[in-house]
Amino acid sequence: MTTRQLGSTPLQVSSICVGTSALGSFPAQYGYEVSDDTAVETIARVFQGPFNFIDTSNEYGGGNSEKRIGRAIRENGGVPEGFVIASKVDPLPGSSDFSGDRVRRSVEESLERLGLDALQLVYLHDPEKITFEEGVAPDGPLAALIDLRDQGVIAHLGVAGGPIDLELQYLATEAFDAVISHNRYTLVEQSAEPLLDDANARGVAFINAAPFGGGMLVKGPKAVPRYCYAPVGQATLNRVTDMERLCTEFGVSLAAAALQFSVRDERVTSTIVGMSEPARVDQTVDLLNIDISDELWDALLPLARVGRNGVEAVAA
């Protein structure tokens, strides 16, 4: 597994980042539950494998994701050397409180659950929940994160959200070392292109989440006629069907093409792949090791580029 420098920081991270949203058990979104033991076994397997980058959040599974990672860390006798564990700050559950005080409490909760004294990387999570002006206010979340960084509680800052224009605004503050975009740089959609270019120009690490679009690019559009957990138009379904057909003709899985589309881009520092059972580690390695010919890429990429302006809306 290759590693890449995390933006301008001294951290070196694997080109695959282990996502742990489902690890906290979120059946309402993912359709299945994950037990405590399975979650801990998954992280234990990650600690033994080729990926050294783990992503979690204060809110995942109501805190269960961090608690389970914390248990795995304790049972391992600490975080393995060279591993990077990133978390995110979130509003108080069930509220819109994203104040500076809430951010400080969110970090305290993460440290307690993970059993750590400091955090290597913390993201401002889903800043679209508030206005940009609120986000950068003197008593707002960004100011609190910067203060925690200055105190040494956090080493590096990131921003993780959806709207590309908003993330561009946050990068322009020059406060961040990393940015996460989800579902906006895949075989289906590449509306994150401006963010990729801006992050690259600033020396900010671009972390690409959800390369499978919520399952469509693993199971195919017939089994999962949704992108980012929402219905999509027939034009998108037809386009992914054509991709799936091409992959079949070349003896390549659609999932392998979807994952490698992200990993092969040198502007992408790391790609987040959700893992909720130990077997996902080896399955992900297998997808990375599938050989994809230039001929197949030449056929797939024109279909992918249709999504540079976003995914087609569902027909009325």
Number of C-alpha atoms within 10 A of each C-alpha: 12 10 17 15 15 21 20 12 14 8 16 18 22 22 25 29 25 26 21 27 22 24 28 26 23 18 12 8 11 13 9 11 14 15 14 18 12 15 27 24 18 23 27 18 19 22 20 11 13 17 22 23 24 24 22 25 27 26 22 21 18 14 17 23 28 29 25 25 28 23 21 23 20 14 12 13 9 13 19 12 8 11 17 20 19 19 25 24 29 26 21 16 11 6 7 11 16 23 22 20 13 18 25 16 16 21 24 17 17 26 20 14 19 23 18 15 12 17 21 17 21 29 27 25 22 18 25 14 15 13 11 14 9 16 21 15 15 12 13 18 26 27 18 20 25 18 15 19 19 12 10 14 20 19 17 24 23 25 23 23 18 17 16 18 11 16 23 16 11 21 20 13 10 10 17 24 24 25 25 23 23 22 21 27 27 27 30 30 23 20 20 24 15 14 22 23 13 16 24 17 10 15 15 25 25 26 24 28 25 23 30 27 24 19 20 24 28 20 16 20 20 12 10 18 19 20 22 15 14 11 15 18 16 14 14 24 22 13 19 24 17 15 25 22 15 18 21 12 11 12 12 19 21 25 22 22 28 22 24 21 18 26 20 11 10 12 18 19 26 27 26 25 22 23 22 26 20 17 12 17 22 14 12 17 16 11 18 19 11 14 12 17 10 9 9 16 15 10 14 21 14 11 16 20 16 17 20 18 13 15 18 16 12 12 9 4
